[in-house]
Structure formats: structure tokens, C-alpha cells
Amino acid sequence: MYRVARELEFCFGHRLPEYDGKCRNIHGHNAKAVITLEVEVLDKLGLGTDFVQIKRIVGTWLDQHLDHKLILNESDPYVAEFQKMGIPLVLLPVNPTTENMAKYIFDYAKLQGLPVAEVTLWETPYSYATYRPGN
Ligand SMILES: Nc1nc2c(c(=O)[nH]1)N=C([C@H](O)[C@H](O)COP(=O)(O)OP(=O)(O)OP(=O)(O)O)CN2
């Protein structure tokens, strides 16, 4: 079994409604997602999955869909106000925590047919969460 990983960076804003602390306020992060794939067999060039392919598929989506976006829980009372202002939002059915966003990125990579094993999302240089499906 081979594990192949590509790091991808993007910026986002979010807030955690009802959080008892400063993360209840809108704030931003320079995030790094680590997309880890598992493959049993290498291709004839000796590649598991081409790093370039991971960047093209997941990196392009991160750039277009999440980079410099405000990510909110769809039930957040702030949503209507930001929509009135024409601010581009990404709405999730859950709070935009590091854990939930790691799974959100995992689900996208999986849907694109990548053999993704786990996604780690670094929210700050010191804090990260990893999502991998359990048995
Ligand atoms: N398990 C989780 N805990 C926290 C999350 C999360 O997504 N999952 N998120 C937050 C906040 O979003 C916050 O931005 C991060 O908190 P913190 O580690 O305090 O980050 P700072 O860089 O601001 O830390 P300082 O040392 O205070 O500068 C909180 N918890």
C-alpha cells in the first residue's frame, strides 16, 4: 500500500455560532489541506496518483469554491444579512469547524473518484483536524 499526499493552501472566513469564545466572531484563517490518497498499485511510471492530478482536481475546487469565501452554517442568523450585502457565502449544514470542513473536502475528493484515505485541515500553524471514514 502506498500513501500519496498533496498539501493545498487557501484562505477563508468563518464563525462558530454559539461558541463560548472569540471564534463566535467572524474571523479568517490561512488554511492548509493535506489530501492523502492510498493506492495498492503504481502505474507504469511508478506513480500512485500524480500530485499534479490532486492539485488539478482538489486544488482548483478549493480555489474556486472556498478560497477567500465566508463559510457559515446555513442556519446562522448572519446568513440573511450577508446575502443582502452580496457577500459570496459557502453554506454548510453543520458548523464550519475544522473537523467538518476536513470532511467536506474529503467528500468532494471522494466524489471526484480519487482514492482518498483522509483529509487533514490545518486551521492555524498549531491546530488541525483529520477526517477519515471509520469502519
Ligand atoms: N476542535 C476544534 N476546536 C476549535 C475550532 C475547531 O474548528 N475545532 N475552532 C476554533 C476557532 O475557529 C479558532 O479560530 C481557532 O482557535 P485558536 O486555536 O484559539 O486559534 P488562534 O490562532 O486564535 O489561537 P491564539 O493562540 O489565541 O492566537 C476554536 N477551537
The ligand as a MOL file (V3000), in Angstrom:
LIG
                    3D

  0  0  0     0  0            999 V3000
M  V30 BEGIN CTAB
M  V30 COUNTS 30 31 0 0 0
M  V30 BEGIN ATOM
M  V30 1 N -11.8020 21.1850 17.8050 0
M  V30 2 C -11.8950 22.4730 17.3810 0
M  V30 3 N -11.6520 23.4770 18.2330 0
M  V30 4 C -11.7430 24.7600 17.7950 0
M  V30 5 C -12.0660 25.0430 16.4600 0
M  V30 6 C -12.3460 23.9490 15.5910 0
M  V30 7 O -12.6540 24.1220 14.4060 0
M  V30 8 N -12.2390 22.6910 16.0830 0
M  V30 9 N -12.1040 26.3210 16.0300 0
M  V30 10 C -11.8050 27.3460 16.7950 0
M  V30 11 C -11.7430 28.7210 16.2100 0
M  V30 12 O -12.1440 28.7150 14.8520 0
M  V30 13 C -10.4010 29.4960 16.3160 0
M  V30 14 O -10.1220 30.3080 15.1830 0
M  V30 15 C -9.1740 28.7100 16.4640 0
M  V30 16 O -8.8260 28.8330 17.7750 0
M  V30 17 P -7.3550 29.0150 18.3670 0
M  V30 18 O -6.6710 27.7020 18.3820 0
M  V30 19 O -7.5680 29.7120 19.6390 0
M  V30 20 O -6.5930 29.8900 17.2850 0
M  V30 21 P -5.7260 31.1890 17.4710 0
M  V30 22 O -4.7100 31.1730 16.4060 0
M  V30 23 O -6.6040 32.3750 17.5010 0
M  V30 24 O -5.0100 30.9900 18.8490 0
M  V30 25 P -4.2980 32.0300 19.7760 0
M  V30 26 O -3.2420 31.2210 20.4550 0
M  V30 27 O -5.3550 32.5190 20.7130 0
M  V30 28 O -3.7570 33.1130 18.9070 0
M  V30 29 C -11.5370 27.1480 18.2250 0
M  V30 30 N -11.4900 25.7750 18.6370 0
M  V30 END ATOM
M  V30 BEGIN BOND
M  V30 1 1 1 2
M  V30 2 2 2 3
M  V30 3 1 2 8
M  V30 4 1 3 4
M  V30 5 2 4 5
M  V30 6 1 4 30
M  V30 7 1 5 6
M  V30 8 1 5 9
M  V30 9 2 6 7
M  V30 10 1 6 8
M  V30 11 2 9 10
M  V30 12 1 10 11
M  V30 13 1 10 29
M  V30 14 1 11 12
M  V30 15 1 11 13
M  V30 16 1 13 14
M  V30 17 1 13 15
M  V30 18 1 15 16
M  V30 19 1 16 17
M  V30 20 2 17 18
M  V30 21 1 17 19
M  V30 22 1 17 20
M  V30 23 1 20 21
M  V30 24 2 21 22
M  V30 25 1 21 23
M  V30 26 1 21 24
M  V30 27 1 24 25
M  V30 28 2 25 26
M  V30 29 1 25 27
M  V30 30 1 25 28
M  V30 31 1 29 30
M  V30 END BOND
M  V30 END CTAB
M  END
